[in-house]
Amino acid sequence: MTNKTTTAKTVPGAAAPASLEPGAAPKLLDLLRDRLRLKHYSIRTEEAYLHWVKRFILFHGKRHPAEMGKDEVEAFLTSLAVERNVAASTQSQALSAILFLYQEVLGQVLPWLDEVTRAKKPVRLPTVLAVPEVQALMAAVDDPEMALLVRLLYGTGMRVMEGVRLRVKDVDFARREIVVREGKGNKDRVTMLPGSLVEPLRAKIKWRQQQHVADLALGRGSVYLPHALAVKYPAADSYFGWQYVFAATGFSTDPRSGVMRRHHIEDQRVQRAVKKAAHAAGIVKSVSPHTLRHSFATHLLEAGQDIRTVQELLGHKDVSTTMIYTHVLNRGGLAVLSPLDRV
């Protein structure tokens, strides 16, 4: 087998190549972790990339990645698709992790990159709830905090992680808008603050301020700050504006700094609340918090909102992504009438 990585060129600015000594895998993974943090990747992406690189190395009998190339990468990806039957998006994430390892950690340009067979993600229409179904779902959420967050996700089009990571300073009551920080693709955007949520959110933030004062008295009033802000503004992590609106009930240890602090609530809690409410409301569709985002976009288009505006609110880079929601315009009564209804 020809090793196609032998002709690789060094990538400028990449991490120093990892040692090829036996048992060097922990060092390699440490280098991968450090590079991910240097590039400001999220903790979830960090965990996912470490997971896939470990599986790639174990799949090939703990061989060092520098000794492998295109054939080994394709063999691993094929195994995921054929033996593990993973989704195309999962296979794509595994490939992204491996490519990051080669380019950013091993410092190699991959001349065979374009030759790697990539899985094609099938185009699926999003699950959308009708307005009465959304009303029934929201009414069935029995946890007051989750009820507020579910309404916020539907009313703003935010993703679930954008909702749980919402900080106090990013809620602008005067302008009736919410700034979504570091959304998908590490992009900021602005979405509306529904009028019906102004007072509930005010009350929630007022309660959080009281909780924050109590945390400060315990010496645990700090919060995680993105990137180098904690260094640039050493006292900012205790400012109330940086606190999460939807904070966890207890304290936990930050996996990166080791500091004990109050983090945001877990997205799994929102997932469970939505699933439970959908079952209680008798909704037979497959419903998740992301369904609320799909419904937000679809209902705006049904109401005649401009697709470019919907694109901005959702934070889509390309309007073609938003176009998937125009399937609603093909329903009878809006544009196309079934011939059966003319008989």
Disulfide bonds with the S-S distance in Angstrom:
none
